[in-house]
Amino acid sequence: MTSRNQNKPPRSPSMKKEGIDEVPDKRRKIGTTRVAGVGTRVRGRQALSALDPEQNATDLVSNVSSDVGGVVEFTKDEIEALLNEKLKGKKFDLKGKLEQMTEYIKKLRLCIKWLQDVEEAHVVEKEKLQITLQTAETKLADMEVEMKNKDEEQALLLAGLRTDYAILQEKFRKEESDKLDAIDCHKREKEARDAAEKRQASLLEELKKAQQEQQTAIQKFSSLETMYTNLQEYNKSLQQYNSKLQTDLGVANETGKRIEKEKAVIVENLSGLRGHCNSLQEQLNLCKASQGEVLKQKETLVKEVGCLREELQRVRDDRDSQVLQLQALTDEVKKYKESIGKSFTELDSLTSKSNALEEICSSQREQLRILEHQLASANEKLKMSDLSSLEARTEFEEQKRLVKELRELLADSEHKISEGEKLRKKLHNTILELKGNIRVFCRVRPMISDGGAATESASILYPSSLETLGRGVELMQNGQKLAFTFDKVFNHEASQEDVFVEISQLVQSALDGYKVCIFAYGQTGSGKTYTMIGRPEALDQKGLIPRSLEQIFQTSQSLSSQGWKYKMQASMLEIYNETIRDLLSANRANGLDTARAENGVSGKQYTITHDANGNTHVADLTIVDVSDTREVSSFLRQAAQSR
Ligand SMILES: Nc1ncnc2c1ncn2[C@@H]1O[C@H](COP(=O)(O)OP(=O)(O)OP(=O)(O)O)[C@@H](O)[C@H]1O
């Protein structure tokens, strides 16, 4: 820095040149002699360094004499050597001594001159240095003052800078937080912009779709317009066709009724046949039981006969042996008789023996006769039992044949019934199809009491033309007439029963295995709940649901005699604000927090799915088994409470 350079006093060029501030190293300078020409400065230290201290003055003089007109420089040693120099030669050689003295004086003069020059140079140098020192000191003082001022200035500047720095730091911190805020804001904006871009993209997509839809809708609209005109024409032809169908329907209804009657007769016959079959079955069972007994009797009799036969055989064998004995005895008697003369005593004994044997023989004969008699009666019994067994078998075979015939008849009747049932279903379905698979009925509810019948009669009319009889309704509004046509119109006087008569055919369809949906649509208070549920406690005010269920249970019971088995399950749900609510859920029945359950905390999603058979399922929905109307009524009450 400039201030540092200024503070260091400049080196005097003369000092530098003449080496005043530097003491030279003698050893190094030995042997280097310099002799400068006149007017040239010679470094004093080096000038006489070549001289040996013990070199005599003669050599020095000879050196000096050779430097005529030049300036010789001396060192301290040289000067001391010069001062200590002594005169040489003979004591009285004055001339020589004079010469030596002259030479010595010359040298001294030279030395003095050199010393004077050196002194002068030193004085000049000193003055110069003093001047330089003074200027340097002045400069230094100036510089110090300047430095002080500058220090103060710098201190002030520093203080200012520190304050600025603190302010700047504060600002920096603020800027930093602003920057972070800005970054956050930027991030948020970026996200918002991304979301907006996405939304824009989706909106564009939607717009495209909407445009496409609009175009297709326009096309559809134009095609619908054409279709509408076609349909109008078609409608006319349909109306003609409809009247024809109505006639067909009447015929079909009659056929249906006839078939129903036939079915009833067949069912009656069938039940009679069943009764007969049952009694025959019972008889058959009795016969089977009696046959079993007879067979048992026969077995015991056969056993008995076997025993008797064995006994008879044994008796016969006895008899034969006794006959043989008798024969032998008779032979013996003959022999004895021949030898009569031999011994009378022997004869007597033999006679008595013979008598005894004859007695035994006669008794055995009697026994044999009895046994034969028993055998004959047993044989008779056996014959009798064989006969009765044969009879029973014949009867059994007869019964078997009868049962088979009845079974065939029953199968035939059942086949006829199922055929009749199929025909009935087909006819029923045809009737319903003829009536229309989708039918829209209109029910006009009675006016609220304070409205008065007059207003109603004035505002709602039922046209009586043949085409629209029972199917049309006309509304008067501000003197303008609005006409509507439906498949059926129930006027305000129509009872719950009247409405159900139309619906019951659909219930029958459901029982026949078709999918049926009945729903009510209308503004608040128009009577949807009244029509669908009504007041189940009042007989005539029961709505469609309780009546349908009664019909379902009645039909299922009557069909159970034909071998049909029904399993009923019920579920009830409500869709409110696009949310499905399970009306039979235990949570609802227990009065638990419904909002919690609806928020999905209960874990129930109620997802709607459709399977390949076209059945619709709502997952997690409570499904209950029902077996009679009583149970259903209780569930209906539970559902109403849940709502
Ligand atoms: N045909 C009718 N005969 C007698 N009373 C009726 C008839 N229709 C409706 N009502 C009565 O009108 C009132 C409103 O009917 P309901 O509650 O059935 O209307 P809603 O269409 O179900 O209304 P919301 O949409 O508000 O449930 C009830 O008191 C009901 O008894």
The ligand as an SDF file (V2000), in Angstrom:
LIG
                    3D

 31 33  0  0  0  0  0  0  0  0999 V2000
 -104.4230  -42.9470   -3.1120 N   0  0  0  0  0  0  0  0  0  0  0  0
 -104.4010  -42.4210   -1.8900 C   0  0  0  0  0  0  0  0  0  0  0  0
 -105.4460  -42.5510   -1.0650 N   0  0  0  0  0  0  0  0  0  0  0  0
 -105.4230  -42.0500    0.1750 C   0  0  0  0  0  0  0  0  0  0  0  0
 -104.3950  -41.3600    0.7170 N   0  0  0  0  0  0  0  0  0  0  0  0
 -103.3210  -41.1930   -0.0600 C   0  0  0  0  0  0  0  0  0  0  0  0
 -103.2500  -41.7180   -1.3920 C   0  0  0  0  0  0  0  0  0  0  0  0
 -102.0500  -41.3770   -1.9020 N   0  0  0  0  0  0  0  0  0  0  0  0
 -101.4030  -40.7080   -0.9500 C   0  0  0  0  0  0  0  0  0  0  0  0
 -102.1500  -40.5880    0.1460 N   0  0  0  0  0  0  0  0  0  0  0  0
 -101.7520  -39.9220    1.3830 C   0  0  0  0  0  0  0  0  0  0  0  0
 -100.9760  -38.8050    1.0360 O   0  0  0  0  0  0  0  0  0  0  0  0
  -99.9040  -38.6100    1.9570 C   0  0  0  0  0  0  0  0  0  0  0  0
  -98.5730  -38.5660    1.2280 C   0  0  0  0  0  0  0  0  0  0  0  0
  -98.3800  -39.7800    0.5560 O   0  0  0  0  0  0  0  0  0  0  0  0
  -97.0060  -40.5680    0.5650 P   0  0  0  0  0  0  0  0  0  0  0  0
  -96.3170  -40.4320    1.8880 O   0  0  0  0  0  0  0  0  0  0  0  0
  -97.2800  -41.9150    0.0990 O   0  0  0  0  0  0  0  0  0  0  0  0
  -96.2010  -39.7210   -0.4980 O   0  0  0  0  0  0  0  0  0  0  0  0
  -94.7690  -40.0000   -1.0950 P   0  0  0  0  0  0  0  0  0  0  0  0
  -94.8770  -39.8480   -2.5470 O   0  0  0  0  0  0  0  0  0  0  0  0
  -94.2550  -41.2960   -0.5850 O   0  0  0  0  0  0  0  0  0  0  0  0
  -93.9210  -38.7990   -0.4910 O   0  0  0  0  0  0  0  0  0  0  0  0
  -92.3680  -38.6940   -0.2590 P   0  0  0  0  0  0  0  0  0  0  0  0
  -91.7590  -38.6400   -1.6340 O   0  0  0  0  0  0  0  0  0  0  0  0
  -92.2180  -37.4160    0.4450 O   0  0  0  0  0  0  0  0  0  0  0  0
  -91.9850  -39.8940    0.5430 O   0  0  0  0  0  0  0  0  0  0  0  0
  -99.9730  -39.7450    2.9440 C   0  0  0  0  0  0  0  0  0  0  0  0
 -100.6240  -39.3020    4.1180 O   0  0  0  0  0  0  0  0  0  0  0  0
 -100.8330  -40.7690    2.2560 C   0  0  0  0  0  0  0  0  0  0  0  0
 -101.5990  -41.5250    3.1940 O   0  0  0  0  0  0  0  0  0  0  0  0
  1  2  1  0
  2  3  1  0
  2  7  2  0
  3  4  2  0
  4  5  1  0
  5  6  2  0
  6  7  1  0
  6 10  1  0
  7  8  1  0
  8  9  2  0
  9 10  1  0
 10 11  1  0
 11 12  1  0
 11 30  1  0
 12 13  1  0
 13 14  1  0
 13 28  1  0
 14 15  1  0
 15 16  1  0
 16 17  2  0
 16 18  1  0
 16 19  1  0
 19 20  1  0
 20 21  2  0
 20 22  1  0
 20 23  1  0
 23 24  1  0
 24 25  2  0
 24 26  1  0
 24 27  1  0
 28 29  1  0
 28 30  1  0
 30 31  1  0
M  END
$$$$
